[in-house]
Amino acid sequence: GDEFPIELSFGEASVDGDHLFTGVIQDISDRKTAEQQLAEHTSKVTQLHEIATDITGADSVDVIHQRAVSGAVNLFDADFARVSVVEGDQLVPTASSASGSIDDSDPVPLSFGHAGQSYQSGTVQRVDDIAFTRSAGSSTIQDGGAEPEPQPSDEPRALLSIPLEGYGVLQVFATEPGAFTQRDEEVAEMLATHVVTALDQVAAEATIRRERDRLAEFASILSHDLRNPLNVAQGRLELIEMTGELDHVEAIERALDRMERLIGDMLTLAREGDAVGETQSVALRTVANQAWHNVATEFAALEIESSVQLDADHSRLIQVFENLYRNAIEHGGDEVTVHVGTLENGFYIEDTGSGIPADERDDIFESGYTTNQDGTGFGLAIVKRIVEAHGWEIDITTGRDGGARFEISGV
């Protein structure tokens, strides 16, 4: 009593004077199913092109996420979709096609569930029935008992969990079990490629903008700060030409030294401030001592109160200490004492100088900011960028003797 598609072929023949006909009926259900799936797949690939154009035209990460979930719902005829991004060791929901669902969604560990599995493996995970996978480990059907009929529900049953490389996962849900096919996995991979490309593009544009802003900042600071020592040197040279007195040579040398330090610090920021090369295990005590010998410390003293092994770029870390030492001597005088020691998750450098007023602490890491007429204003900016390039944090507080205390944490 069932209907099914057939292919019918006829033939005729003459046998012993009889005119005979033959007919062959073939069930082509599998072929029709394959043709339908191929047509649907082709339609989805065509639709994907439009969705991808929309996603790659986005100008922010939030817009990319929202267009990705909306596009996924339309593409797979799903009920809703969600994007979760990597923050630390968790996947945190950031966008959903269903209003209000983000507020009800909690972060999950990177190693947890289908989301974590697809992210860690880098492959699309297709689940035909989430309810079955949830209960398979704890529910059993008793011998002789009948499996209950599934009841209609608004809860998600089918899932496509799609990794977005290092960014996170895009998950697509349907309330109908088995809603997604193997061909959908292929389309999902193509969708992920477009989403990742868009995210990469936004990240690259943000980097370009930061570099452009930094170059503009460097040009502005150099044009301003180099002008003063240059004018001093030129004025002193004119006095030498007019009077023949060489007493002005020392002032010219100071002006040239300042210009050299300005240019050197600027080059450090431009070329190396954000870059951290290969890291290695180094002793805090060793780095602190090496940097101390690189700085003209005059009568200043260094006291290393405790040490620890650090995983760091040795050369860049020495720059951090050198700049903090110079800052202590410039503001605390030649007889300042610098203390170096460890924290629970990092280390500190503090001095016995006059300290840094609380209302200036937010500004001192800005390029070109200085309260010392002989300072370049770049030393602490270099410190901050190198510390952050290591993935650490730096804070300023008051030392035990009222001086400046720099705490580097997250080591």
WONORRA-V372618 format. One record per backbone hydrogen bond with DSSP energy under -1.0 kcal/mol. CO is the residue of the C=O (numbers start at 0). NH is the residue of the N-H. If there is no record, write none. Layout:
# WONORRA-V372618
co=CO nh=NH
co=CO nh=NH
This chain:
# WONORRA-V372618
co=4 nh=27
co=6 nh=25
co=8 nh=23
co=10 nh=21
co=12 nh=19
co=14 nh=17
co=17 nh=14
co=19 nh=12
co=21 nh=10
co=23 nh=8
co=25 nh=6
co=27 nh=31
co=28 nh=32
co=29 nh=33
co=30 nh=34
co=31 nh=35
co=32 nh=36
co=33 nh=37
co=34 nh=38
co=35 nh=39
co=36 nh=40
co=37 nh=41
co=38 nh=42
co=39 nh=43
co=40 nh=44
co=41 nh=45
co=42 nh=46
co=43 nh=47
co=44 nh=48
co=46 nh=50
co=47 nh=51
co=48 nh=52
co=49 nh=53
co=50 nh=54
co=51 nh=55
co=54 nh=57
co=59 nh=63
co=60 nh=64
co=61 nh=65
co=62 nh=66
co=63 nh=67
co=64 nh=68
co=65 nh=69
co=66 nh=70
co=67 nh=71
co=68 nh=72
co=69 nh=73
co=70 nh=74
co=71 nh=75
co=72 nh=77
co=79 nh=172
co=80 nh=96
co=81 nh=170
co=82 nh=93
co=82 nh=94
co=83 nh=168
co=84 nh=91
co=86 nh=89
co=88 nh=109
co=89 nh=86
co=90 nh=107
co=91 nh=84
co=94 nh=82
co=97 nh=100
co=101 nh=104
co=107 nh=90
co=108 nh=111
co=111 nh=115
co=112 nh=116
co=113 nh=117
co=114 nh=118
co=115 nh=119
co=116 nh=120
co=117 nh=121
co=124 nh=160
co=126 nh=158
co=127 nh=177
co=128 nh=132
co=129 nh=133
co=130 nh=134
co=131 nh=135
co=134 nh=137
co=134 nh=138
co=141 nh=144
co=156 nh=129
co=157 nh=173
co=158 nh=126
co=159 nh=171
co=160 nh=124
co=161 nh=169
co=163 nh=166
co=166 nh=85
co=167 nh=163
co=168 nh=83
co=169 nh=161
co=170 nh=81
co=171 nh=159
co=172 nh=78
co=172 nh=79
co=173 nh=156
co=173 nh=157
co=175 nh=178
co=182 nh=186
co=183 nh=187
co=184 nh=188
co=185 nh=189
co=186 nh=190
co=187 nh=191
co=188 nh=192
co=189 nh=193
co=190 nh=194
co=191 nh=195
co=192 nh=196
co=193 nh=197
co=194 nh=198
co=195 nh=199
co=196 nh=200
co=197 nh=201
co=198 nh=202
co=199 nh=203
co=200 nh=204
co=201 nh=205
co=202 nh=206
co=203 nh=207
co=204 nh=208
co=205 nh=209
co=206 nh=210
co=207 nh=211
co=208 nh=212
co=209 nh=213
co=210 nh=214
co=211 nh=215
co=212 nh=216
co=213 nh=217
co=214 nh=218
co=215 nh=219
co=216 nh=220
co=217 nh=221
co=218 nh=222
co=219 nh=223
co=220 nh=224
co=221 nh=225
co=225 nh=229
co=226 nh=230
co=227 nh=231
co=228 nh=232
co=229 nh=233
co=230 nh=234
co=231 nh=235
co=232 nh=236
co=233 nh=237
co=234 nh=238
co=235 nh=239
co=236 nh=240
co=237 nh=241
co=238 nh=242
co=239 nh=243
co=245 nh=248
co=247 nh=251
co=248 nh=252
co=249 nh=253
co=250 nh=254
co=251 nh=255
co=252 nh=256
co=253 nh=257
co=254 nh=258
co=255 nh=259
co=256 nh=260
co=257 nh=261
co=258 nh=262
co=259 nh=263
co=260 nh=264
co=261 nh=265
co=262 nh=266
co=263 nh=267
co=264 nh=268
co=265 nh=269
co=266 nh=270
co=267 nh=271
co=267 nh=272
co=279 nh=311
co=281 nh=309
co=282 nh=286
co=283 nh=287
co=284 nh=288
co=285 nh=289
co=286 nh=290
co=287 nh=291
co=288 nh=292
co=294 nh=296
co=296 nh=299
co=300 nh=337
co=302 nh=339
co=307 nh=283
co=309 nh=281
co=311 nh=279
co=312 nh=316
co=313 nh=317
co=314 nh=318
co=315 nh=319
co=316 nh=320
co=317 nh=321
co=318 nh=322
co=319 nh=323
co=320 nh=324
co=321 nh=325
co=322 nh=326
co=323 nh=327
co=324 nh=328
co=325 nh=329
co=326 nh=330
co=327 nh=331
co=328 nh=332
co=332 nh=335
co=335 nh=300
co=336 nh=351
co=337 nh=302
co=338 nh=349
co=339 nh=304
co=340 nh=347
co=344 nh=410
co=345 nh=342
co=346 nh=407
co=347 nh=340
co=348 nh=405
co=349 nh=338
co=356 nh=359
co=359 nh=362
co=359 nh=363
co=362 nh=365
co=365 nh=368
co=371 nh=374
co=376 nh=367
co=377 nh=381
co=378 nh=382
co=379 nh=383
co=380 nh=384
co=381 nh=385
co=382 nh=386
co=383 nh=387
co=384 nh=388
co=385 nh=389
co=386 nh=391
co=387 nh=390
co=392 nh=408
co=394 nh=406
co=396 nh=404
co=398 nh=401
co=402 nh=398
co=403 nh=350
co=404 nh=396
co=405 nh=348
co=406 nh=394
co=407 nh=346
co=408 nh=392
